[in-house]
Amino acid sequence: MPMIKAGRRMQVATDQLDFDRENPRLVEEGVKNASDAEVISALADVADIGELVQSIAANGYIDIEPLVAMPTGKRFRVLEGNRRLAAIRLLRRPRLAAEVGILTPALRPDVVKSLEEVSLYVVESPDQAREFIGFKHINGPHKWDALAKARFAANWYRTERTSGTTLEDIARQLGDRHDTVQRLVSGVFVLEQAEKAKVFDMQDRYPLKGSSFAFSHLYTALTRPGYRDYLGLSPEWRSVDPEPNPVPKDKFEALRNVMLWLYGSKSENIEPVIRSQNPNLRQLDRVLQSPTARVVFLQRNDLREAYALVESPESRFEAALVGAKQNAESALSQIGAYAEHDETLLQLATELLRTTKIINTTMASLAPGQVIT
């Protein structure tokens, strides 16, 4: 093959194209040294390849936007457009489609022809394509999820920070806020360290129904002082650009605990403590800041019990009152199901009314100017 110059658009046979096995979507799924079938299966988990396959089968490959690729010997590594390449592979290779469990229809001759060659925009390296790919997938029309964005930004930062590139520079080129990119990259560095230290395996997280990897739990936790102090992160950690491997080695057990609380473990049958950022993530932060509550939590792994030690009486009263109102409204919405001769339920409603009046009268007496109703 003659030397290919970067910065030009050209037609290339699809048989000469290879997947980008360092694509952030694939890294997120834990795919390494993968076959085409494994790559496509991983992509199918985060992108609707089946829908694209059906669209191309019906209309042919519409070659409007070129794939972005770099030469690798006599072949090309596709840096942008792996989803489209996956659809082309499946349509041209029925056995591969059967292997990954995606149905492909019979193709008209004109559709088959459209899959033989595609347009490429040639670049010399991933670095040259980075700004375009980053903007498109971080704030553009084809957004990646949080972990894919974070890995992309972290790899960019790792590659170029020795030459003076800062996260502020990267955020500006991506069209994103500096503090957002900082949180994402900081989270990735902690996640990577946990995996490298073998205290966490993303593929071993506890399988919650309908749940993908909740990376936001981790990077949000790291913005809170309780988690940072527990992990031994420096007080300045949030005010400077992050460094890889930020957790001290003597805090690896704490790192394992945090990852288990956030994600659980399938192999150890440990369910995550954190089911939602609000209130669980906030509650655990408060617990970790209290030596007494932390000890109770570490011993019993009961967040509700530990949080009761740090929750103020005002907070407990507010939560109880809000919960009572919500339950009463739920009962009202079902009032049509009440059987008129059920004296027990009627008595319960009477007692509820009496209790509500006492609460209202007491609160009003403590707040002069309020009307008692």
SEMAR-781075 format. One line per field, with one value per residue (C-alpha): x, y, z; residue in one letter. Coordinates in nm, 3 decimals, padded with zeros to 5 digits. Example, Ala and Ser with C-alpha at 12.3 -4.5 7.8 and 13.67 -1.06 7.14 Angstrom:
# residues 2
X (01.230, 01.367)
Y (-00.450, -00.106)
Z (00.780, 00.714)
aa (A, S)
This chain:
# residues 373
X (00.000, 00.140, 00.200, -00.128, -00.122, -00.311, -00.583, -00.736, -01.061, -01.047, -01.248, -01.130, -01.252, -01.431, -01.225, -00.922, -01.078, -01.015, -01.198, -01.037, -00.985, -00.890, -01.229, -01.360, -01.682, -01.486, -01.256, -01.566, -01.688, -01.355, -01.276, -00.904, -00.740, -01.089, -01.215, -01.455, -01.744, -01.640, -01.595, -01.939, -02.102, -01.946, -02.060, -02.409, -02.434, -02.401, -02.530, -02.825, -02.638, -02.940, -03.138, -02.852, -02.821, -03.189, -03.164, -02.865, -03.027, -03.332, -03.161, -02.801, -02.499, -02.539, -02.184, -02.229, -01.998, -01.657, -01.513, -01.202, -00.910, -00.532, -00.312, -00.166, 00.052, -00.179, -00.490, -00.673, -00.772, -01.111, -01.096, -01.443, -01.726, -01.686, -02.064, -02.105, -01.818, -01.987, -02.310, -02.120, -01.935, -02.259, -02.432, -02.137, -02.068, -02.386, -02.190, -02.050, -02.401, -02.529, -02.240, -02.333, -02.707, -02.807, -03.049, -02.956, -03.201, -03.126, -02.976, -03.057, -02.764, -02.747, -02.717, -02.439, -02.256, -02.284, -02.100, -01.787, -01.621, -01.669, -01.523, -01.240, -01.088, -00.725, -00.531, -00.177, -00.258, -00.533, -00.404, -00.484, -00.842, -00.892, -01.049, -01.307, -01.397, -01.403, -01.638, -01.871, -01.906, -01.883, -02.101, -02.199, -02.478, -02.351, -02.272, -02.085, -02.183, -01.990, -01.723, -01.641, -01.610, -01.391, -01.154, -01.121, -01.034, -00.801, -00.606, -00.575, -00.450, -00.205, -00.062, -00.013, 00.027, 00.406, 00.404, 00.208, -00.151, -00.387, -00.736, -00.848, -00.707, -00.879, -01.211, -01.200, -01.133, -01.411, -01.654, -01.708, -01.661, -01.324, -01.473, -01.679, -01.375, -01.174, -01.435, -01.447, -01.070, -01.026, -01.286, -01.115, -00.778, -00.930, -01.119, -00.806, -00.605, -00.868, -00.856, -00.475, -00.451, -00.701, -00.937, -01.213, -01.315, -01.580, -01.700, -01.753, -01.990, -02.317, -02.575, -02.861, -03.156, -03.145, -02.833, -02.523, -02.200, -02.291, -01.964, -02.134, -02.158, -01.778, -01.688, -01.967, -01.855, -01.504, -01.635, -01.746, -01.506, -01.605, -01.501, -01.184, -01.066, -01.143, -00.935, -00.646, -00.673, -00.501, -00.710, -00.592, -00.702, -01.011, -00.837, -00.554, -00.535, -00.541, -00.251, -00.279, -00.279, -00.401, -00.492, -00.200, -00.110, -00.194, -00.551, -00.612, -00.841, -01.043, -01.049, -01.183, -01.452, -01.563, -01.586, -01.789, -02.023, -02.075, -02.091, -02.095, -01.941, -02.102, -01.846, -01.882, -02.259, -02.226, -02.495, -02.400, -02.492, -02.541, -02.860, -02.907, -02.702, -02.979, -02.996, -02.755, -02.438, -02.493, -02.578, -02.263, -02.054, -02.194, -02.128, -01.766, -01.709, -01.818, -01.569, -01.848, -02.089, -01.804, -01.712, -02.075, -02.109, -01.786, -01.893, -02.253, -02.270, -02.607, -02.622, -02.957, -02.838, -02.509, -02.674, -02.915, -02.610, -02.533, -02.875, -03.017, -03.360, -03.476, -03.383, -03.557, -03.872, -03.871, -03.824, -04.104, -04.344, -04.269, -04.312, -04.644, -04.776, -04.671, -04.832, -05.155, -05.167, -05.108, -05.400, -05.622, -05.547, -05.678, -05.988, -06.215, -06.107, -06.236, -06.507, -06.763, -06.825, -06.458, -06.473, -06.106, -05.984, -06.230, -06.097, -05.742, -05.831, -05.989, -05.672, -05.465, -05.679, -05.635, -05.257, -05.236, -05.429, -05.193, -04.888, -05.042, -05.146, -04.805, -04.611, -04.837, -04.789, -04.413, -04.439, -04.629, -04.837, -04.925, -05.295, -05.419, -05.661)
Y (00.000, 00.345, 00.588, 00.733, 01.100, 01.216, 01.473, 01.328, 01.149, 00.823, 00.512, 00.191, -00.168, -00.264, -00.585, -00.364, -00.210, -00.316, -00.220, 00.018, -00.217, 00.078, 00.239, 00.375, 00.179, -00.147, -00.060, 00.008, -00.343, -00.496, -00.619, -00.685, -00.853, -00.929, -01.108, -00.933, -01.118, -00.999, -00.642, -00.640, -00.795, -00.528, -00.251, -00.399, -00.364, 00.017, 00.096, -00.031, -00.208, -00.420, -00.110, 00.017, -00.325, -00.320, 00.037, -00.042, -00.366, -00.169, 00.136, 00.040, 00.203, 00.579, 00.707, 01.066, 01.095, 00.927, 00.693, 00.829, 00.586, 00.562, 00.339, 00.027, -00.134, -00.239, -00.198, 00.079, 00.106, 00.276, 00.540, 00.682, 00.476, 00.138, 00.102, 00.144, -00.097, -00.351, -00.328, -00.374, -00.677, -00.840, -00.785, -00.919, -01.216, -01.408, -01.658, -01.375, -01.232, -01.571, -01.597, -01.269, -01.335, -01.047, -01.129, -01.012, -01.027, -01.128, -00.834, -00.689, -00.672, -00.292, -00.315, -00.575, -00.342, -00.047, -00.246, -00.315, 00.025, 00.319, 00.667, 00.722, 01.039, 00.945, 01.063, 00.986, 00.893, 00.882, 01.217, 01.382, 01.259, 01.325, 01.670, 01.577, 01.247, 01.399, 01.682, 01.454, 01.203, 01.427, 01.723, 01.648, 01.446, 01.095, 01.114, 00.845, 00.758, 00.901, 00.629, 00.636, 01.016, 00.990, 00.732, 00.939, 01.256, 01.068, 00.909, 01.248, 01.406, 01.121, 01.146, 01.521, 01.655, 01.618, 01.869, 02.119, 02.032, 02.081, 01.959, 02.317, 02.298, 01.965, 02.084, 02.393, 02.187, 01.944, 02.226, 02.115, 02.264, 02.219, 02.092, 01.832, 01.695, 01.702, 01.492, 01.241, 01.201, 01.183, 00.906, 00.711, 00.730, 00.584, 00.317, 00.215, 00.199, -00.022, -00.262, -00.257, -00.330, -00.616, -00.485, -00.441, -00.597, -00.416, -00.744, -00.881, -00.604, -00.724, -00.761, -00.525, -00.564, -00.325, -00.156, -00.060, 00.040, 00.343, 00.532, 00.850, 00.694, 00.686, 01.027, 01.191, 01.017, 01.150, 01.508, 01.449, 01.491, 01.172, 00.944, 01.143, 01.137, 00.765, 00.695, 00.912, 01.161, 01.492, 01.796, 01.969, 01.678, 01.855, 02.185, 02.059, 01.846, 01.479, 01.236, 00.863, 00.623, 00.883, 00.643, 00.558, 00.189, 00.170, 00.266, -00.020, -00.197, 00.123, 00.142, -00.214, -00.124, 00.183, -00.012, -00.287, -00.030, 00.129, -00.180, -00.500, -00.828, -01.103, -01.367, -01.292, -01.237, -00.892, -00.644, -00.275, -00.049, 00.244, 00.201, 00.569, 00.885, 01.051, 00.970, 00.674, 00.839, 01.146, 00.934, 00.722, 01.038, 01.161, 00.821, 00.815, 01.158, 01.031, 00.799, 00.634, 00.587, 00.464, 00.191, 00.079, 00.071, -00.124, -00.379, -00.427, -00.297, -00.139, 00.211, 00.296, 00.206, 00.394, 00.700, 00.722, 00.805, 01.117, 01.221, 01.517, 01.490, 01.768, 01.557, 01.250, 01.451, 01.603, 01.264, 01.111, 01.397, 01.391, 01.013, 01.036, 01.290, 01.077, 00.767, 00.955, 01.084, 00.731, 00.604, 00.885, 00.787, 00.437, 00.548, 00.396, 00.051, 00.104, -00.139, 00.074, -00.183, -00.227, -00.079, -00.153, 00.069, 00.342, 00.339, 00.354, 00.662, 00.822, 00.763, 00.904, 01.219, 01.258, 01.215, 01.462, 01.724, 01.685, 01.727, 02.032, 02.194, 02.135, 02.269, 02.576, 02.652, 02.652, 02.885, 03.201, 03.349, 03.013, 02.935, 02.619, 02.430)
Z (00.000, -00.087, 00.200, 00.320, 00.410, 00.714, 00.672, 00.357, 00.284, 00.089, 00.004, 00.169, 00.146, 00.468, 00.490, 00.562, 00.874, 01.234, 01.551, 01.797, 02.090, 02.310, 02.253, 02.589, 02.546, 02.524, 02.813, 03.024, 02.954, 03.049, 02.698, 02.635, 02.332, 02.213, 01.904, 01.668, 01.832, 02.180, 02.057, 01.896, 02.203, 02.423, 02.190, 02.177, 02.556, 02.532, 02.182, 01.982, 01.705, 01.612, 01.518, 01.301, 01.133, 01.038, 00.908, 00.685, 00.565, 00.455, 00.305, 00.233, 00.396, 00.362, 00.333, 00.451, 00.751, 00.709, 00.967, 01.135, 01.114, 01.131, 00.913, 01.075, 00.812, 00.530, 00.742, 00.928, 01.293, 01.320, 01.594, 01.534, 01.386, 01.557, 01.589, 01.214, 01.149, 01.379, 01.179, 00.852, 00.990, 01.103, 00.770, 00.570, 00.799, 00.892, 01.105, 01.315, 01.354, 01.470, 01.717, 01.888, 01.866, 01.637, 01.356, 01.008, 00.715, 00.358, 00.166, -00.172, -00.418, -00.391, -00.012, -00.041, -00.280, -00.039, 00.228, 00.023, 00.065, 00.301, 00.336, 00.582, 00.717, 00.779, 01.084, 01.194, 01.554, 01.817, 01.944, 01.612, 01.625, 01.996, 01.991, 01.728, 01.894, 02.241, 02.153, 01.959, 02.241, 02.546, 02.450, 02.092, 01.930, 02.019, 02.389, 02.577, 02.930, 03.225, 03.248, 02.877, 02.893, 03.200, 03.050, 02.733, 02.925, 03.161, 02.874, 02.705, 03.030, 03.098, 02.747, 02.731, 03.087, 03.073, 02.789, 02.998, 02.908, 03.203, 03.270, 03.217, 02.863, 02.799, 02.939, 02.719, 02.405, 02.496, 02.562, 02.922, 03.269, 03.436, 03.763, 03.573, 03.389, 03.712, 03.894, 03.609, 03.580, 03.959, 03.971, 03.694, 03.871, 04.190, 03.994, 03.803, 04.125, 04.288, 03.992, 03.974, 04.349, 04.297, 04.563, 04.302, 03.972, 03.770, 03.624, 03.976, 04.091, 04.240, 03.961, 04.042, 03.807, 03.511, 03.643, 03.444, 03.616, 03.830, 03.790, 03.913, 04.260, 04.282, 04.145, 04.344, 04.664, 04.612, 04.624, 04.986, 05.282, 05.464, 05.176, 05.100, 05.460, 05.493, 05.180, 05.297, 05.011, 05.077, 05.176, 04.855, 04.638, 04.505, 04.433, 04.207, 03.894, 04.001, 03.992, 03.912, 04.211, 04.462, 04.746, 04.983, 04.999, 05.369, 05.275, 05.030, 05.278, 05.304, 04.924, 04.906, 05.161, 04.966, 04.640, 04.812, 04.966, 04.627, 04.404, 04.610, 04.493, 04.288, 04.386, 04.758, 04.736, 04.893, 04.794, 04.770, 05.059, 04.822, 04.621, 04.538, 04.568, 04.763, 05.046, 05.073, 04.942, 05.162, 05.468, 05.439, 05.405, 05.740, 05.898, 05.781, 05.938, 06.280, 06.460, 06.662, 06.370, 06.150, 06.400, 06.427, 06.050, 05.997, 06.258, 06.148, 05.789, 05.871, 05.725, 05.882, 06.232, 06.191, 06.042, 06.336, 06.550, 06.347, 06.224, 06.413, 06.583, 06.347, 06.044, 06.181, 06.257, 05.908, 05.742, 05.950, 05.874, 05.500, 05.497, 05.681, 05.433, 05.137, 05.288, 05.360, 05.002, 04.875, 05.088, 04.958, 04.599, 04.679, 04.874, 04.612, 04.729, 05.087, 05.199, 05.388, 05.661, 05.758, 06.109, 06.177, 05.893, 05.989, 06.346, 06.213, 06.007, 06.315, 06.519, 06.233, 06.232, 06.608, 06.584, 06.296, 06.492, 06.789, 06.563, 06.394, 06.726, 06.883, 06.584, 06.561, 06.932, 06.879, 06.579, 06.675, 06.396, 06.241, 06.202, 06.373, 06.150)
aa (M, P, M, I, K, A, G, R, R, M, Q, V, A, T, D, Q, L, D, F, D, R, E, N, P, R, L, V, E, E, G, V, K, N, A, S, D, A, E, V, I, S, A, L, A, D, V, A, D, I, G, E, L, V, Q, S, I, A, A, N, G, Y, I, D, I, E, P, L, V, A, M, P, T, G, K, R, F, R, V, L, E, G, N, R, R, L, A, A, I, R, L, L, R, R, P, R, L, A, A, E, V, G, I, L, T, P, A, L, R, P, D, V, V, K, S, L, E, E, V, S, L, Y, V, V, E, S, P, D, Q, A, R, E, F, I, G, F, K, H, I, N, G, P, H, K, W, D, A, L, A, K, A, R, F, A, A, N, W, Y, R, T, E, R, T, S, G, T, T, L, E, D, I, A, R, Q, L, G, D, R, H, D, T, V, Q, R, L, V, S, G, V, F, V, L, E, Q, A, E, K, A, K, V, F, D, M, Q, D, R, Y, P, L, K, G, S, S, F, A, F, S, H, L, Y, T, A, L, T, R, P, G, Y, R, D, Y, L, G, L, S, P, E, W, R, S, V, D, P, E, P, N, P, V, P, K, D, K, F, E, A, L, R, N, V, M, L, W, L, Y, G, S, K, S, E, N, I, E, P, V, I, R, S, Q, N, P, N, L, R, Q, L, D, R, V, L, Q, S, P, T, A, R, V, V, F, L, Q, R, N, D, L, R, E, A, Y, A, L, V, E, S, P, E, S, R, F, E, A, A, L, V, G, A, K, Q, N, A, E, S, A, L, S, Q, I, G, A, Y, A, E, H, D, E, T, L, L, Q, L, A, T, E, L, L, R, T, T, K, I, I, N, T, T, M, A, S, L, A, P, G, Q, V, I, T)
